[in-house]
């Protein structure tokens, strides 16, 4: 939260800066992956460039999020 609030208050333009998110959450909550969603929206608002669609991992369905995250990382970033 402190990072989010700092970026939000400074509002630095991120033109040319790239980002990607892996968000963890429990889909039984209304705020599933809410922190990732909010930070993603903020970075888009300040003109950051999203490199890949955000990966949302439901921790209510998997005990090892890395089994989902690692293939996603490899798929989107192995050739960079």
Rosetta blueprint (number, residue, H / E / L):
1 X L
2 X H
3 X H
4 X H
5 X H
6 X H
7 X H
8 X H
9 X H
10 X H
11 X L
12 X L
13 X L
14 X L
15 X L
16 X L
17 X L
18 X E
19 X E
20 X L
21 X L
22 X E
23 X E
24 X E
25 X E
26 X L
27 X L
28 X L
29 X L
30 X L
31 X L
32 X L
33 X L
34 X H
35 X H
36 X H
37 X H
38 X H
39 X H
40 X H
41 X H
42 X H
43 X H
44 X H
45 X H
46 X L
47 X L
48 X L
49 X E
50 X E
51 X L
52 X L
53 X L
54 X L
55 X E
56 X E
57 X E
58 X E
59 X L
60 X L
61 X L
62 X L
63 X L
64 X L
65 X L
66 X H
67 X H
68 X H
69 X H
70 X H
71 X H
72 X H
73 X H
74 X H
75 X H
76 X H
77 X H
78 X L
79 X L
80 X L
